[in-house]
């Protein structure tokens, strides 16, 4: 035998020899990994013992032109997917995956648009039913892709610090990483490791039954660092729409995958809708003619709905009875509210528990388990086979952030404002030194209108606490200022960092932290009913003294909005109330005005918020510049609604027909189209 040649027995047929060469070329006998860390050593050991399958037949697909290219040289058995000539010609190899590959593939695409310009690639998929259908086909086709959220899942409002949770659904179909470019890399590494660690027979069973992705998702989610007990697995913290790479426990993932003999393979949660309440377009909701119902996703892994209709609650009956277990064992089911107000969501399992009636009431924004603002209800459905539990399937209801609704105690609709304002208070980050400036103002500038209102809301004890905060940190702040004008920039940066850390600690410590008390105080001022009545000379003086260059225009626009929507009346330049007793809807609209007044005029050096309307994904709904106030007769029966839009009022009957001459007169059918000039929805005679 000579070096550089393969020994061939005289008895080996040429066809077998060619096959052997092909096996060597495709990596079947290649070393499973070149990693030398602890995980790599374990996989090498197991593979050598024949208890880990390795990654033969797996491919890696990069779809961002090599921008976030995973280094598959550490997995010699894995092939890099090479796009076909047709794909290259059509540029179909760049961007979100668009084909279900007929082989096991882990892929990524670290690309995204700005949140208000289309957003992340997963959000693009979730904007229509075809996207959900494709993702579900990938999920049940041994294809799993990884995408960053970029700006679609971050603390903040309307782009100030972030945009909140912009995903209309939660899915098990892809893995979305917290952050932007390259944050998908740790997930690729962990999932390749887990797939390689699977026992050979288990991996074959998963691939043959096309359930590799659901199984790896179950392994990943159970191994997440936030899951410390079985109970933790059935919480929203374990199943956010977006995952933080710091929560990956690769060693735990690999160990669980390696221990998964075929009897330990989890079931796959498969959902089907049996019945649900509906909504009628142009009567219960208003969209373009192409939108005929509330269905967004209707696939086995995700039932996604957009809460469009006017009724306060939705009911949907969903079954998981078709969920498969490879060993046909008796199954058990868990239906868990992962996100949403538990007072507004009711889950009623039926029969053996494989079916549930879910009732969801409309609800405003909520805080996700991650602390991020969201407008979505998530119900997770888990299937157990007595040994282990599946990855979740989801039932999701997205509430458009551009809507604010009001129902009375009996659940009767009073108003829908389709042009909701931004509810952000505009508080600075807890490391922002504006907190110290405010503390000094509360102590020395008691004559300023904003300071007086805030001191009143905080109470004497609260105001003193902020004065003390500014006083306690004054020496550190002064020391930093002196360093910042000197030559030692490193020392200045270190002093600033320590000052900010001390500030954050003091604002957040204790059972009743100062930051929370300030948030409550600003909110109380925003709820006042008298701020719109400030005399014109006083208001003009406050505007003139504001540090915000656009204060005058912002206040004028906020006042005009109240007039256009019928909250206030304007006569000879004088504003008067259109109500006798302010109901919750009136209070809401006045609060929106007050928030602008606070950030632009009363506390301009402290509060910073965007005056833009609440952002909503245009794939979910077309923006509407109106509010509908519902009309009831003396018997409490709804007669339709009054629409306030651009300073005009329109009457509609209960069927959604326009009454040009008023109630009791002839009605006219209308249709809804997009105004090309403004991009908003308008109604015209049909």
C-alpha positions in Angstrom: 0.0 0.0 0.0 1.4 3.4 -1.0 0.7 6.7 0.6 -1.8 8.8 -1.2 -3.7 5.8 -2.6 -6.6 3.7 -1.4 -6.0 0.0 -1.2 -8.3 -2.0 -3.4 -8.8 -5.7 -2.9 -8.8 -7.7 -6.2 -12.3 -8.9 -5.1 -13.8 -5.4 -4.9 -16.0 -4.5 -7.8 -15.4 -1.2 -9.6 -18.9 0.1 -8.6 -18.2 -0.4 -5.0 -14.9 1.3 -5.3 -16.5 4.3 -6.9 -19.1 4.4 -4.1 -16.4 4.3 -1.5 -14.7 7.3 -3.1 -18.0 9.1 -3.2 -18.6 8.4 0.5 -15.2 9.8 1.3 -15.8 12.9 -0.8 -19.2 13.6 0.8 -17.8 13.3 4.3 -19.5 10.2 5.6 -16.2 9.0 7.1 -15.0 12.5 7.9 -14.2 13.6 11.4 -17.4 14.8 13.0 -15.9 18.0 14.4 -12.6 19.8 14.8 -13.8 21.6 17.9 -11.5 21.1 20.8 -13.7 22.6 23.6 -15.6 20.4 26.1 -18.6 20.1 23.8 -16.4 19.2 20.9 -14.6 16.5 22.9 -17.8 15.0 24.0 -19.2 14.7 20.5 -15.9 13.3 19.2 -16.0 10.7 22.0 -19.6 9.7 21.4 -19.2 9.6 17.7 -16.1 7.4 18.1 -18.2 5.1 20.3 -21.0 5.0 17.8 -23.5 6.7 20.1 -23.6 10.0 18.3 -24.8 10.3 14.7 -22.7 13.2 13.5 -23.9 15.4 10.7 -23.6 13.3 7.6 -26.1 14.5 4.9 -26.7 17.8 6.7 -26.2 21.0 4.8 -25.7 24.6 5.9 -27.3 27.4 3.9 -26.2 31.0 4.2 -28.6 33.5 2.6 -27.0 36.9 3.4 -24.2 36.7 0.9 -21.7 35.6 3.5 -22.3 38.5 5.8 -22.9 36.3 8.8 -21.3 33.1 7.5 -21.1 30.2 9.9 -17.8 28.5 9.9 -18.8 24.9 9.0 -15.1 23.8 8.8 -15.6 22.8 12.4 -18.2 20.2 11.1 -16.3 18.5 8.2 -19.3 16.3 7.5 -21.6 19.3 6.7 -21.8 20.6 3.2 -22.3 24.2 2.3 -25.4 24.6 0.1 -24.5 25.8 -3.3 -27.3 27.8 -5.1 -28.2 26.6 -8.5 -27.6 28.7 -11.6 -31.3 29.5 -11.8 -31.3 30.7 -8.2 -28.3 32.9 -8.9 -29.9 34.3 -12.0 -33.1 35.2 -10.1 -31.1 36.3 -7.1 -33.1 33.8 -5.1 -30.2 32.8 -3.0 -30.3 36.0 -1.0 -32.9 36.9 1.6 -35.5 34.8 3.5 -35.5 31.2 2.6 -38.0 30.5 -0.2 -37.8 26.7 -0.7 -38.1 23.7 1.5 -34.8 21.8 0.8 -35.2 18.0 0.4 -32.4 17.3 2.9 -31.7 18.4 6.5 -30.5 21.9 6.6 -29.7 24.5 9.2 -29.4 28.0 7.7 -29.3 31.7 8.5 -29.8 35.1 7.0 -28.6 38.1 9.0 -30.5 40.7 7.1 -33.3 43.1 8.1 -34.9 46.4 7.3 -35.6 49.1 9.9 -38.6 48.4 12.1 -40.8 50.9 10.3 -39.5 50.0 6.9 -40.5 46.3 6.8 -38.6 44.9 9.8 -37.0 41.5 10.3 -37.3 38.6 7.9 -39.4 36.5 10.3 -41.9 39.4 10.7 -42.1 39.5 6.9 -43.1 35.9 6.8 -45.7 36.5 9.5 -47.4 39.3 7.5 -49.6 36.9 5.5 -51.0 33.3 5.4 -48.6 32.1 2.7 -45.7 33.0 4.9 -47.1 30.9 7.8 -47.7 28.0 5.4 -44.1 28.1 4.1 -42.7 28.3 7.6 -44.8 25.3 8.7 -43.6 23.3 5.7 -40.0 24.0 6.6 -40.7 23.1 10.2 -42.1 19.7 9.1 -39.4 19.3 6.4 -36.2 19.1 8.5 -35.3 22.7 7.6 -34.5 25.2 10.4 -33.4 28.8 9.9 -32.0 31.5 12.2 -32.7 35.2 11.9 -32.0 38.3 14.0 -34.9 40.4 15.2 -32.8 43.6 14.6 -35.3 46.2 15.8 -38.5 44.2 16.1 -38.2 43.1 19.8 -36.6 45.7 22.0 -37.6 47.8 25.0 -39.1 51.1 23.9 -41.9 52.8 22.0 -42.2 54.1 18.5 -38.4 54.0 18.0 -37.5 55.8 21.3 -34.9 53.2 22.6 -36.8 50.6 20.7 -40.2 49.6 19.2 -41.4 47.0 21.6 -42.7 43.6 20.3 -43.7 44.0 16.7 -44.2 40.3 15.9 -47.9 39.4 15.2 -47.4 35.8 16.3 -45.1 33.5 18.2 -43.9 30.4 16.4 -41.7 27.4 16.8 -40.8 27.5 13.1 -37.6 29.5 13.2 -35.2 30.7 15.9 -35.1 34.5 16.2 -32.1 35.9 18.0 -32.1 39.0 20.2 -30.1 41.7 18.4 -28.7 42.3 15.0 -26.0 40.9 12.8 -24.1 37.8 14.0 -26.4 37.2 17.0 -27.6 34.2 15.1 -24.2 32.5 15.3 -24.4 31.1 18.8 -27.7 29.4 17.9 -26.3 27.8 14.8 -23.4 26.5 16.8 -25.6 25.0 19.5 -28.1 23.5 17.1 -25.4 21.8 15.0 -23.9 20.4 18.2 -27.3 19.0 19.3 -28.0 17.5 15.9 -24.6 15.9 15.9 -25.0 14.4 19.4 -28.3 12.6 18.6 -28.0 8.8 18.7 -27.8 7.4 15.1 -31.1 5.5 15.3 -32.8 8.6 16.8 -31.5 10.9 14.1 -32.6 8.5 11.4 -36.1 8.3 12.9 -36.3 12.1 13.1 -35.2 12.6 9.5 -37.4 9.8 8.2 -40.5 11.3 9.9 -39.5 14.9 9.1 -39.6 16.0 12.7 -36.0 17.1 13.2 -36.9 20.7 13.7 -39.7 20.2 16.3 -37.4 17.9 18.2 -34.5 20.2 18.2 -36.8 23.1 19.3 -38.0 21.0 22.2 -34.4 20.2 23.2 -33.3 23.8 22.9 -36.3 25.2 24.9 -36.0 22.7 27.7 -32.2 23.4 27.9 -32.6 27.2 28.1 -30.9 28.6 31.2 -34.2 30.1 32.3 -35.7 26.6 32.6 -34.6 25.3 36.0 -37.6 23.0 36.6 -40.3 21.3 34.6 -42.7 23.9 35.7 -40.5 26.6 34.2 -40.9 25.0 30.8 -44.6 25.9 30.8 -44.0 29.7 31.2 -43.7 32.6 28.9 -40.1 33.1 29.9 -39.2 29.8 28.3 -41.0 30.5 25.0 -40.6 34.2 24.0 -40.8 35.0 20.2 -37.1 36.1 20.4 -34.3 34.3 22.3 -31.2 35.8 24.0 -28.0 34.0 23.0 -26.8 34.4 26.6 -29.5 32.0 27.7 -28.2 29.1 25.5 -26.8 26.2 27.6 -25.1 24.3 24.8 -23.7 21.6 27.1 -27.2 20.9 28.4 -28.6 20.8 24.9 -25.9 18.3 23.7 -26.4 16.1 26.7 -30.2 16.0 26.3 -29.9 15.3 22.6 -27.4 12.5 23.2 -29.6 10.9 25.8 -32.6 10.9 23.4 -33.1 7.3 22.5 -36.1 6.7 20.2 -38.5 6.1 23.0 -37.6 9.6 24.4 -38.5 11.4 21.2 -41.2 14.0 22.1 -44.6 14.2 20.3 -45.2 17.0 17.9 -48.0 19.5 18.8 -50.4 19.8 15.8 -53.4 22.1 16.0 -56.7 22.4 14.2 -59.5 24.9 14.5 -62.9 23.3 15.1 -64.9 26.5 15.4 -64.5 30.2 16.1 -66.4 33.5 16.2 -66.2 35.6 13.1 -66.3 39.2 12.1 -67.9 40.9 9.0 -65.9 43.3 7.0 -67.2 46.9 6.6 -69.4 46.2 9.6 -67.3 44.8 12.4 -63.9 45.9 11.0 -62.6 48.1 8.2 -59.8 47.1 5.8 -59.2 46.8 2.1 -61.5 44.4 0.2 -58.7 41.8 0.1 -59.0 41.4 3.9 -62.2 39.4 4.6 -61.6 37.9 8.1 -59.3 37.9 11.1 -57.2 34.9 10.0 -53.5 35.5 9.7 -52.0 32.1 10.2 -53.9 28.8 10.1 -51.3 26.0 10.1 -50.7 23.0 12.3 -48.0 24.8 14.3 -49.6 28.2 14.8 -53.1 29.6 14.8 -52.7 33.3 14.4 -55.5 35.9 14.5 -55.7 39.7 14.2 -58.2 41.1 16.7 -60.1 43.2 14.1 -63.8 42.9 14.9 -65.6 45.3 17.2 -66.9 42.7 19.7 -65.1 42.6 23.1 -64.2 39.0 23.0 -63.3 36.1 20.6 -63.9 32.4 21.1 -62.0 29.7 19.3 -62.1 26.0 19.8 -58.8 24.3 19.0 -57.9 20.6 19.1 -54.5 19.0 19.3 -55.9 15.5 18.9 -54.0 14.9 15.7 -50.6 15.4 17.4 -48.5 12.3 16.6 -46.3 10.3 18.9 -43.9 7.9 17.1 -44.7 5.1 19.6 -48.5 5.7 19.6 -48.6 6.2 23.4 -51.5 7.9 25.2 -51.0 11.6 25.2 -51.7 14.4 27.7 -52.1 18.1 26.9 -51.3 21.4 28.5 -52.9 24.6 27.4 -50.9 27.5 29.0 -51.3 31.3 28.8 -47.8 32.4 28.0 -48.5 36.0 27.4 -51.5 38.3 28.1 -53.8 39.4 30.9 -55.0 36.3 32.8 -58.1 38.3 33.7 -59.0 38.6 30.0 -58.1 35.2 28.8 -60.0 32.0 29.7 -58.8 28.5 28.6 -61.3 25.7 29.1 -60.0 22.2 28.2 -62.7 19.8 27.0 -63.1 16.0 27.0 -59.8 14.3 27.5 -57.9 17.6 27.4 -56.9 17.4 23.7 -59.3 20.2 22.8 -59.9 23.6 24.4 -62.2 26.6 24.1 -60.2 29.8 24.3 -61.9 33.1 25.1 -59.9 36.2 24.6 -61.1 39.7 25.5 -59.5 42.7 23.8 -56.7 44.1 25.9 -54.3 47.0 25.6 -50.5 46.6 25.6 -49.1 44.1 28.1 -45.6 43.3 29.4 -44.0 40.2 28.1 -42.1 37.9 30.4 -39.0 39.6 29.0 -40.3 43.0 30.1 -40.9 44.2 26.6 -44.2 45.9 25.7 -46.4 43.7 23.5 -49.8 43.7 21.9 -50.3 40.0 21.6 -51.9 37.1 23.5 -50.0 33.8 23.3 -51.4 30.5 24.3 -48.9 27.6 24.2 -50.1 24.1 23.5 -47.8 21.3 24.8 -48.3 17.6 24.2 -46.8 14.9 26.5 -46.3 11.2 25.9 -45.6 10.2 29.6 -41.9 10.5 29.1 -41.3 14.0 27.7 -43.1 17.1 26.3 -43.2 18.6 22.9 -42.1 22.0 21.7 -45.2 24.3 21.9 -47.6 25.1 19.2 -49.2 28.5 19.6 -52.6 30.2 19.4 -52.0 33.9 19.1 -54.2 37.0 19.0 -52.5 40.2 17.8 -54.2 43.5 18.9 -53.2 46.3 16.5 -51.3 48.9 18.5 -53.0 51.6 16.5 -56.3 50.9 18.2 -57.6 51.9 21.6 -61.0 50.5 22.7 -63.5 51.2 25.4 -66.3 48.9 26.6 -68.7 49.4 29.5 -69.3 47.1 32.4 -71.7 45.0 30.4 -69.1 44.6 27.6 -70.9 47.0 25.2 -68.6 48.8 22.9 -68.4 52.6 23.5 -65.6 53.7 21.3 -62.8 52.5 19.0 -60.1 55.0 18.3 -58.3 53.7 15.2 -55.7 56.4 15.4 -54.2 55.7 18.9 -51.5 57.9 20.2 -48.2 56.9 21.6 -48.6 56.0 25.3 -44.9 56.3 26.1 -44.3 58.7 29.1 -40.8 59.5 27.7 -38.9 58.7 30.9 -35.1 58.7 30.4 -33.1 55.5 30.9 -32.2 54.8 34.5 -28.5 55.6 33.7 -29.4 59.0 32.3 -28.1 62.0 34.3 -31.3 63.9 33.6 -32.7 62.3 36.8 -30.2 64.2 38.8 -31.0 67.5 37.1 -34.7 66.9 37.8 -33.9 66.2 41.5 -32.2 69.5 41.8 -35.1 71.3 40.1 -37.6 69.8 42.5 -35.6 71.3 45.3 -34.8 74.7 43.9 -37.3 75.5 41.2 -40.7 75.2 42.9 -42.2 78.0 40.9 -42.1 76.2 37.6 -45.4 74.7 36.5 -44.1 71.3 35.7 -42.1 71.0 38.9 -45.1 72.0 40.9 -47.3 69.5 39.3 -44.7 66.7 39.7 -44.0 67.6 43.3 -47.7 67.5 44.0 -48.0 64.0 42.4 -44.9 62.7 44.2 -45.8 64.0 47.6 -43.4 65.7 49.9 -41.6 62.4 50.8 -41.1 61.5 47.2 -39.9 64.9 46.2 -37.4 64.9 49.1 -36.2 61.5 48.0 -35.2 62.8 44.5 -33.6 65.9 46.1 -31.5 63.5 48.3 -30.6 61.4 45.2 -29.2 64.5 43.4 -27.4 65.6 46.6 -25.9 62.2 47.3 -24.5 61.8 43.8 -23.4 65.5 43.4 -19.8 64.8 44.5 -19.4 61.9 42.0 -21.0 64.0 39.3 -18.7 66.9 39.9 -15.6 64.6 39.9 -16.7 63.2 36.6 -17.2 66.7 35.1 -13.7 67.7 36.1 -12.2 64.6 34.6 -14.2 65.0 31.4 -12.4 68.2 30.5 -9.0 66.8 31.3 -6.6 64.7 29.2 -7.3 61.3 31.0 -10.3 60.2 28.9 -10.1 56.6 30.3 -10.5 57.9 33.8 -13.4 60.1 32.7 -15.2 57.2 31.1 -14.6 55.1 34.2 -16.0 57.8 36.5 -19.0 58.3 34.2 -19.7 54.5 34.2 -19.5 54.3 38.0 -21.8 57.4 38.3 -24.4 55.9 36.0 -24.2 52.5 37.8 -24.8 54.3 41.2 -27.7 56.2 39.7 -29.4 53.1 38.3 -28.9 51.3 41.6 -30.5 54.1 43.6 -33.4 54.4 41.2 -34.2 50.7 41.2 -33.4 49.5 44.7 -36.0 48.7 47.4 -39.6 47.6 47.5 -40.8 51.0 46.2 -38.1 52.1 43.9 -37.7 55.7 42.9 -38.0 55.1 39.2 -41.4 53.4 39.7 -42.5 56.3 41.9 -41.6 58.8 39.2 -43.3 56.8 36.6 -46.5 56.8 38.7 -46.2 60.5 39.4 -45.8 61.5 35.7 -48.7 59.2 34.8 -50.9 60.9 37.5 -50.1 64.3 36.0 -50.9 63.0 32.5 -54.3 61.9 33.8 -55.3 65.4 34.9 -58.4 66.8 33.3 -57.6 70.5 33.6 -54.3 70.9 31.7 -56.1 71.7 28.4 -57.7 74.7 30.1 -54.5 76.5 30.7 -55.1 80.2 29.8 -53.6 81.1 26.4 -51.1 83.6 27.8 -49.8 81.1 30.4 -49.5 78.4 27.8 -47.7 80.7 25.4 -45.3 81.7 28.1 -44.6 78.0 28.9 -44.0 77.3 25.2 -41.7 80.3 24.8 -39.6 79.1 27.8 -39.4 75.5 26.5 -36.1 74.1 25.4 -37.8 72.1 22.6 -37.6 73.9 19.3 -40.8 72.2 18.0 -42.9 72.8 21.1 -45.3 75.3 19.5 -46.1 73.1 16.6 -46.4 70.0 18.7 -48.9 71.7 21.1 -50.9 73.2 18.2 -51.1 69.7 16.5 -52.2 68.1 19.8 -55.0 70.7 20.3 -56.1 70.3 16.7 -56.4 66.5 17.2 -58.8 67.0 20.1 -60.9 69.3 18.0 -60.8 67.1 14.9 -61.9 64.1 17.0 -64.7 66.0 18.7 -63.2 66.0 22.2 -63.0 69.8 22.2 -64.9 72.5 20.3 -63.2 75.7 19.0 -65.1 78.9 18.9 -63.3 82.2 18.0 -60.0 80.7 19.0 -61.4 79.5 22.4 -61.5 75.8 23.3 -64.5 74.4 25.1 -65.4 70.9 26.2 -67.8 68.8 24.2 -68.8 66.6 27.2 -70.5 67.1 30.5 -68.9 64.1 32.3 -65.6 62.7 31.0 -65.9 59.0 30.2 -62.8 56.7 30.0 -62.5 57.5 26.2 -62.5 61.3 26.8 -59.9 60.8 29.6 -57.8 58.8 27.2 -57.8 61.5 24.5 -57.0 64.2 27.1 -54.1 62.1 28.4 -52.6 62.0 25.0 -52.7 65.8 24.8 -51.2 66.0 28.3 -48.3 63.6 27.4 -47.4 66.0 24.6 -47.7 69.0 27.0 -45.5 67.3 29.6 -42.7 66.4 27.2 -42.7 69.6 25.1 -43.5 72.3 27.7 -43.9 71.3 31.3 -40.9 68.9 31.7 -39.0 69.4 28.4 -35.5 68.8 29.9 -36.6 65.5 31.6 -39.1 63.8 29.3 -38.3 62.7 25.7 -40.9 61.0 23.6 -41.9 60.8 20.0 -45.1 62.5 19.0 -45.8 60.0 16.2 -48.9 57.8 16.4 -48.6 54.3 17.8 -46.8 52.3 15.1 -48.5 49.3 13.6 -47.2 46.9 10.9 -48.8 47.9 7.6 -49.0 44.2 6.7 -51.6 43.8 9.5 -53.8 46.8 9.0 -54.1 50.1 7.0 -53.9 53.1 9.3 -57.2 54.9 9.8 -57.5 58.5 10.9 -60.8 58.4 12.8 -62.6 57.4 16.0 -66.0 55.6 16.1 -68.3 56.4 19.0 -71.1 53.9 19.2 -74.8 55.1 19.5 -77.4 53.3 21.6 -81.2 53.8 21.9 -83.1 54.1 25.2 -83.5 50.3 25.3 -79.7 49.9 25.1 -79.7 48.6 21.6 -76.9 49.7 19.3 -77.9 51.8 16.4 -74.5 52.2 14.7 -71.8 54.7 15.3 -70.7 58.3 14.8 -67.4 58.6 13.1 -65.1 61.6 13.8 -62.5 62.2 11.2 -60.6 65.4 10.1 -63.0 67.7 11.9 -66.1 66.2 10.4 -68.7 63.7 11.7 -70.4 60.9 9.8 -73.2 58.7 10.9 -73.3 55.0 10.2 -76.0 52.4 10.8 -75.5 49.1 12.4 -74.7 47.4 9.1 -71.9 49.8 8.4 -73.8 51.9 5.8 -73.3 55.6 5.7 -76.2 57.9 6.6 -75.4 61.1 4.6 -78.5 62.9 5.9 -78.5 61.6 9.4 -80.2 58.9 11.3 -83.6 57.9 10.1 -82.7 58.8 6.5 -81.6 56.7 3.5 -78.3 54.8 3.9 -75.5 54.4 1.3 -73.1 51.5 1.0 -69.4 52.4 1.2 -66.2 50.7 0.4 -62.7 51.2 1.9 -59.7 52.1 -0.2 -56.3 53.5 0.5 -55.7 57.2 -0.1 -52.6 57.3 -2.2 -51.6 60.7 -0.9 -51.7 59.9 2.9 -51.5 56.1 2.9 -54.5 56.0 5.2 -57.8 54.2 4.7 -60.8 56.2 3.5 -64.4 55.4 2.7 -66.2 56.2 -0.5 -69.6 55.3 -1.9 -69.7 51.8 -3.3 
